[in-house]
Each structure stands twice: as structure tokens, then as C-alpha cells.
Amino acid sequence: MIFIRSLLFTLYLIVLTPPYACACFIVFPFMNAANRFRFVRGWTRLVIWAARGICGIQYRIEGMDRMQAMLDKPVVLLSKHQSAWETVAYMALMPKPLCFVFKRELLFVPFFGWALGMLKMVHINRKEGSRAFAQAVDQGRERLAEGAWIIMFPEGTRTPSGMARPRYKSGGARLAAETGAWILPIAVNSGRVWPRNSFLKYPGTVTISVGPAINSANRTADQLNTEVQIWVEAEMRRIDADSYRETQDGAPA
């Protein structure tokens, strides 16, 4: 049954995404950035709806009040990253327009990347080395000034459920320090229902837990990054305790 549900969900995405992307190409020239984001958010909500209806993937958000308290402030969200689920769900569920920081190569992904390129995100060319980060800071400062929140995944890639000693890169913390933005750390256990590199999707509930806001003023990037990692990893052991009991020495069960 799980295989059949996963297959139906994949077919749903194949049917939904190309025409929705084509619709973006048609209507985006007549929309400002805010309306473009709302239009794409419609696609993300359809995906989350289908994940719930077809695959049985529910979700709950803890700490929404912490986000509501920051609506008038520049914020960088630094989130755990286990699955493709959160890259879609965050756009659908967060109370502010989101700006992802991503490698330029994603712009060349058919349909998804093409539509992504028409939004006001932060895309960097990693081949440019240190200049890439300077470009990210400049773009990030502009997006924050426009009222968007920036979201980054400090681990840099999706990590398996229960990974005991992940490495957090400091780019997101550096961006917050450079722009004077606040940080909201986020723990999410999506890997239990939507494992990375897996066709199968499992029924269950994803918990998104938002931590206390961190002021970047007069803090170094390393200090901020360490504080984020300590909170997120401790919170992961609360919201996904079974995964950590099932692992040994950081290896997935």
C-alpha cells in the first residue's frame, strides 16, 4: 500500500508541476514579487495537501507564537534538513514570504528551476568562491529590506534521521551577522516519513519546532552557529527520540 500511495503521489506531481510552471511563465510578467510568491505558494499548498491526502503525511507546528512575535523584524531561519518535504512545506506554512539561498545550478532544473528563477530568491555561483558569499549578503540584505525572511539549511544537504553528529556550516549565521538579522532555529523530523533519496513516503506526523529568537547583534558567526546547532540538535532528540535510540555512533538505523 505504501508503494502504491507513493506512486500515486509521484504521478500527481508529474501531472501538476509542468502546467503550473507554464502558468507561472504566463502570469509572472504581470505580477510583482509578492504576488509571484503567493502564486507559487499555491503550488506548495497543493503538494502538502496531496502528501496528506495520498500518503498520510500530517504536520504540526510548535512555536508559531515565536514567529508571530518576529513579523516586523528581519529574520534568517536556520533549519534542520532531512527531506524535500520542508523545502516545499515552509513556503506553504510560514507567515512571511520566504527567500531561499541556493546554488545557481538549480535554476536549470526543468519547470521547477525555471519558475524558481522568476522569484526574488538569493542564488549564488559557488565557483566564485568568496565573492559568492558577498553576493549572497548583498542580495540577502535587499530581500530582508523588502520584508521577506531568508531561510537556509546549515547542514548544507539533507541528513538521515538520527544522525548524531552533523556538521553545521556557518554561512547562515554569517549572513545574519552581516545583515543584522535575527535568527530563528528550526528542528524538523520529516525524514521519518519522507526519507532522503527514497521513492517511498510513509504515513505519520512531521513536527516543526521553532526555537527562541537569537539576536545576532555583537555576536560572531561561530557563536551564533554553535548556539543554533546546540538548540536544534537537542530539540531533535525531543521530537524524534525514536530515531536517536535506533542509531549508534551517528549511523542511521
C-alpha positions as CSV (number, residue, x, y, z in Angstrom):
1,M,0.0,0.0,0.0
2,I,2.8,2.4,0.8
3,F,4.3,1.8,-2.6
4,I,1.0,2.4,-4.4
5,R,0.4,5.6,-2.4
6,S,3.9,6.8,-3.2
7,L,3.4,6.0,-6.9
8,L,0.2,7.9,-6.9
9,F,1.8,10.9,-5.2
10,T,4.7,10.9,-7.8
11,L,2.2,10.8,-10.6
12,Y,0.3,13.7,-9.1
13,L,3.4,15.8,-9.0
14,I,4.2,14.9,-12.6
15,V,0.7,16.0,-13.7
16,L,0.6,19.1,-11.5
17,T,4.1,20.7,-11.8
18,P,4.7,21.3,-15.6
19,P,1.3,23.0,-16.2
20,Y,1.7,25.0,-13.0
21,A,5.2,26.1,-14.1
22,C,3.8,27.1,-17.5
23,A,1.1,29.1,-15.8
24,C,3.9,30.9,-13.9
25,F,5.6,31.9,-17.1
26,I,2.4,33.3,-18.4
27,V,1.2,35.3,-15.4
28,F,4.5,36.4,-13.8
29,P,5.3,39.2,-16.2
30,F,2.1,40.9,-15.0
31,M,2.8,40.4,-11.2
32,N,5.0,42.0,-8.7
33,A,7.3,39.9,-6.5
34,A,4.8,39.5,-3.7
35,N,2.1,38.2,-5.9
36,R,4.5,35.8,-7.7
37,F,5.4,34.3,-4.3
38,R,1.7,33.9,-3.5
39,F,1.1,32.2,-6.8
40,V,3.9,29.7,-6.2
41,R,2.7,29.2,-2.7
42,G,-0.5,27.8,-4.2
43,W,1.6,25.0,-5.8
44,T,3.3,24.2,-2.5
45,R,-0.1,24.0,-0.7
46,L,-1.4,21.6,-3.3
47,V,1.7,19.4,-2.8
48,I,1.3,19.4,1.0
49,W,-2.4,18.7,0.6
50,A,-1.7,15.7,-1.6
51,A,1.1,14.4,0.7
52,R,-1.5,14.4,3.5
53,G,-4.4,13.0,1.4
54,I,-2.5,10.4,-0.6
55,C,0.5,9.5,1.7
56,G,-1.0,10.3,5.1
57,I,1.8,12.8,5.9
58,Q,0.4,15.2,8.6
59,Y,2.2,18.0,10.3
60,R,2.1,20.2,13.4
61,I,4.0,23.4,14.2
62,E,5.3,24.1,17.7
63,G,6.5,27.7,18.5
64,M,4.3,29.5,15.9
65,D,4.0,32.3,18.6
66,R,7.8,32.8,18.3
67,M,7.4,33.5,14.6
68,Q,4.4,35.8,15.1
69,A,6.5,37.9,17.5
70,M,9.1,38.5,14.8
71,L,6.9,39.5,11.9
72,D,8.2,43.1,11.9
73,K,11.9,42.1,12.1
74,P,14.5,40.9,9.7
75,V,14.9,37.1,10.2
76,V,17.1,34.3,9.0
77,L,15.6,30.9,9.5
78,L,18.2,28.2,10.1
79,S,16.5,24.8,9.8
80,K,17.3,21.2,10.2
81,H,17.2,19.5,6.8
82,Q,16.1,15.9,6.4
83,S,13.8,15.8,3.4
84,A,12.4,17.5,0.4
85,W,9.2,17.9,2.4
86,E,10.3,21.0,4.3
87,T,11.6,22.8,1.2
88,V,8.0,22.7,0.0
89,A,6.1,23.0,3.3
90,Y,8.0,26.0,4.6
91,M,6.8,28.1,1.6
92,A,3.2,27.0,2.3
93,L,3.2,27.3,6.1
94,M,5.5,30.2,7.2
95,P,3.8,33.6,8.0
96,K,6.1,35.6,5.8
97,P,7.4,35.3,2.2
98,L,10.5,33.2,2.2
99,C,13.7,33.7,0.3
100,F,15.8,30.6,-0.2
101,V,19.6,30.7,-0.7
102,F,20.5,28.1,-3.3
103,K,23.2,27.2,-5.8
104,R,22.7,28.7,-9.3
105,E,22.6,25.2,-10.9
106,L,19.0,24.7,-9.5
107,L,17.8,27.3,-12.0
108,F,18.4,24.9,-14.8
109,V,16.1,22.2,-13.4
110,P,13.2,21.9,-15.9
111,F,9.9,23.6,-14.8
112,F,10.7,23.8,-11.1
113,G,14.0,25.7,-11.5
114,W,12.7,27.9,-14.3
115,A,9.8,29.1,-12.2
116,L,12.2,29.5,-9.2
117,G,14.3,31.8,-11.3
118,M,11.4,34.2,-11.7
119,L,11.1,34.7,-8.0
120,K,13.2,37.0,-5.9
121,M,15.5,34.5,-4.2
122,V,19.2,34.5,-3.4
123,H,21.1,32.4,-5.9
124,I,24.9,32.1,-5.8
125,N,27.6,30.8,-8.1
126,R,29.8,28.6,-5.9
127,K,32.6,28.7,-8.5
128,E,33.2,32.3,-7.5
129,G,34.4,31.4,-4.0
130,S,34.4,34.2,-1.5
131,R,32.7,36.5,-4.0
132,A,29.7,34.2,-3.8
133,F,29.1,34.9,-0.2
134,A,29.5,38.7,-0.7
135,Q,26.8,38.4,-3.4
136,A,24.6,36.5,-1.0
137,V,24.9,39.2,1.6
138,D,24.0,41.9,-0.8
139,Q,21.0,40.0,-2.1
140,G,20.0,38.9,1.3
141,R,20.1,42.5,2.7
142,E,17.8,43.6,-0.2
143,R,15.3,40.7,0.4
144,L,15.2,41.4,4.2
145,A,14.6,45.1,3.5
146,E,11.7,44.1,1.2
147,G,10.1,42.2,4.1
148,A,11.0,38.6,3.2
149,W,12.6,36.2,5.6
150,I,15.7,34.3,4.4
151,I,15.9,30.5,5.0
152,M,19.0,28.4,5.0
153,F,19.9,24.8,5.9
154,P,23.2,24.9,7.9
155,E,23.9,21.2,7.2
156,G,24.0,22.1,3.5
157,T,22.3,18.9,2.5
158,R,19.6,16.5,3.7
159,T,20.8,14.4,6.6
160,P,19.5,11.0,7.7
161,S,17.1,10.7,10.7
162,G,19.0,10.2,13.9
163,M,22.4,11.4,12.6
164,A,24.2,12.1,15.9
165,R,27.0,14.4,14.9
166,P,26.0,16.5,11.9
167,R,28.3,19.3,10.7
168,Y,26.7,22.8,10.7
169,K,28.2,25.2,8.2
170,S,28.4,28.8,9.3
171,G,27.1,30.5,6.2
172,G,23.6,31.2,7.5
173,A,25.0,32.6,10.8
174,R,27.4,34.7,8.9
175,L,24.6,36.1,6.7
176,A,22.6,37.0,9.8
177,A,25.6,38.7,11.5
178,E,26.5,40.6,8.3
179,T,22.9,41.9,7.8
180,G,22.0,42.3,11.5
181,A,19.1,39.9,11.2
182,W,17.6,37.8,14.0
183,I,17.8,34.1,13.8
184,L,15.0,31.6,14.4
185,P,16.3,28.0,14.7
186,I,14.0,25.2,13.5
187,A,14.0,21.5,14.2
188,V,12.0,19.2,11.9
189,N,11.7,15.4,11.8
190,S,10.5,15.0,8.2
191,G,13.0,12.2,7.4
192,R,10.8,9.7,9.3
193,V,8.0,10.0,6.7
194,W,9.8,11.3,3.6
195,P,13.4,9.8,3.7
196,R,16.0,11.4,1.5
197,N,16.7,9.7,-1.8
198,S,13.7,7.4,-1.3
199,F,10.7,7.0,-3.6
200,L,8.6,5.7,-0.7
201,K,6.6,8.1,1.5
202,Y,5.3,6.9,4.9
203,P,2.3,8.0,6.9
204,G,3.0,9.9,10.0
205,T,3.2,13.4,11.5
206,V,6.0,15.8,10.9
207,T,6.8,18.1,13.8
208,I,8.2,21.6,13.0
209,S,9.6,23.1,16.2
210,V,10.6,26.8,16.2
211,G,13.2,27.8,18.8
212,P,13.7,31.1,20.7
213,A,14.8,34.1,18.6
214,I,18.5,34.8,18.6
215,N,19.8,38.3,18.4
216,S,22.8,38.5,16.1
217,A,24.0,41.9,17.3
218,N,27.6,41.9,18.7
219,R,27.8,38.1,18.1
220,T,30.3,36.3,15.9
221,A,29.1,33.9,13.2
222,D,30.7,31.0,15.1
223,Q,28.9,31.9,18.3
224,L,25.6,32.1,16.5
225,N,26.2,28.9,14.6
226,T,27.1,27.0,17.8
227,E,24.0,28.2,19.6
228,V,21.8,27.2,16.7
229,Q,23.3,23.7,16.5
230,I,23.0,23.1,20.2
231,W,19.4,24.1,20.3
232,V,18.4,22.3,17.1
233,E,20.2,19.0,17.9
234,A,18.8,18.9,21.5
235,E,15.3,19.6,20.1
236,M,15.7,16.8,17.6
237,R,16.2,14.4,20.4
238,R,12.9,15.5,21.9
239,I,10.7,15.5,18.8
240,D,12.3,12.4,17.2
241,A,13.6,10.5,20.1
242,D,13.0,7.1,18.5
243,S,15.4,7.9,15.6
244,Y,18.3,8.6,18.1
245,R,17.5,5.4,20.1
246,E,17.7,3.5,16.8
247,T,21.2,4.7,15.9
248,Q,24.6,4.1,17.2
249,D,27.7,6.3,16.7
250,G,25.8,8.6,14.3
251,A,25.0,5.9,11.8
252,P,21.3,5.6,10.6
253,A,19.4,2.6,11.7
